[in-house]
Amino acid sequence: MTSSAIPWHILMYIFLLFGYMLAAKKIRWLPEIPFGLFICYFALIFFETIISGYEWSAEWIRYIKIWEYVFISWGVAHGIFWVVMKILTRVKDEKDVPPKITRDFILFITFVILFLLVLRVKSDINLASLLTTSAVITVVIGLAVQATLNNFFSGLIIQAERLFSVGDWLEFEGKEGRVVGISWKSTQLLTRDQVLVYIPNSTLASTTFTNFSRPTRTKIARIFIGLEYGVPYNKVKQVITAVVDQHPQVLKRPRVVVRIVEYGDFAIKYEIRLWHNNYAHEPQLKSDIYQQLWYALRRNNIRIPFPIRDVFHGHIEREYHKQESLSVQSDAKMMMQAIPILSPLSDEELTDLSSNVDIDLYGAGELIVQEGEDGDSMYIIRSGTCEAIKIMENGRTKLLSTMRPGDFFGEISLLTGEKRSATIRTTEDTALIVIRKSIFSKIIIANPVISEQIAQVVLKRRQNEGAAIGDLGAMDQNPKKLIETIKLFFGV
């Protein structure tokens, strides 16, 4: 390679490194390697080669070589530091990796030390005079940028004491957000509204703030609700606990706590305390609980009272409830007439049964019954849709069937008390007609022959359709045994 070809060879290195840095910003899978200092190094070599040979260039080349050593030492140090940080990022959690302000400070100290070493080894510059001059300059600059230095050292103190890390949730002067960065000057919080808030490090270090991610990420969420006076506390606790325990983000341990906090003017105020480990999702978690509580309270006839005057208009409300009850009774009877296992019932018995059923409302995604639990009721879908699912050993769910208005399930549990053979989950807001054992037993006891007729219908239906929801399980297909089980269950 000739001397004249060297500058263009080096120039090619510069373009290659610079082109890679530009490509890394556009292509995600390319790592952004810090080649900037190496580019400066090759640029100095290129410039040195261009001016070499001129009489006036000797002094310039001397200083250029010093800076070449400075940039190559800085580039190697920066490259090693970059590799170490990449390894730490892979083997440790994000919160255990030093933040940007700490990394920058380490690099700054390293660069200063390397700069002084290069000057000491490769030049005849008097370091004592240089340090004296630098001290004077440092004092002048320090006075000019006092606020910036205060923020910088405050940031170092925050990191040294591990007050918070990137990813933690903080609350400061009414501003709540997740820490997304800690720079030399400020700490950045990303609020739930996706707004970036910059807080000076000196302010954070000298005032009080709340860290929701320490000492652990397990936190208590508090929900308040006011309910009517006429419902016993134990019933309220049972209903609320059943709703909260169904939510997948609520921890099973510690248990949910439901307690009375106030006797108000028109309602008893309850506090619900539940544990979770993702503060970022707490607002949505509370919203889900409130939504599901509305349906659960409605199903269990527990009212959420509000100030209302019903002295003058009570008769209108009573008339409305009467008409609503007649509509429910009519719908229930019409749907029961289409159900095969209820075909042995007379019109009078169907009328009596339809007048005593309950209407339960469920929100989308709620579990109505769960596989393996005890049951003594049957459900008819009045509106909405449900799906029958099977929980597999790997935790996944298998869809068995989809049910729509007029479909029913749970008839075997109603007749024999068998455990539920599948899990039923709503896919939208759903109203269910519920036939409970306590109501159906009156018909069976009054007319024992019906149990035999129902048993025949059940077995015939199973033979025609195959086992599905309400499967007989361990019970065989013997009509006599099924009849005996039904009679024993109802005490006939």
Helices and strands as residue ranges (DSSP letters): G 3-5, H 6-26, H 36-51, H 57-91, G 94-96, H 100-122, H 127-144, H 146-161, E 169-172, E 175-182, E 186-191, E 196-200, H 201-206, E 210-211, E 219-227, H 233-246, E 257-263, E 268-276, G 279-281, H 282-299, H 314-337, G 340-342, H 347-354, E 358-362, E 367-369, E 377-383, E 386-391, E 397-403, E 408-409, H 411-416, E 423-426, E 430-436, H 437-446, H 449-465, H 479-490
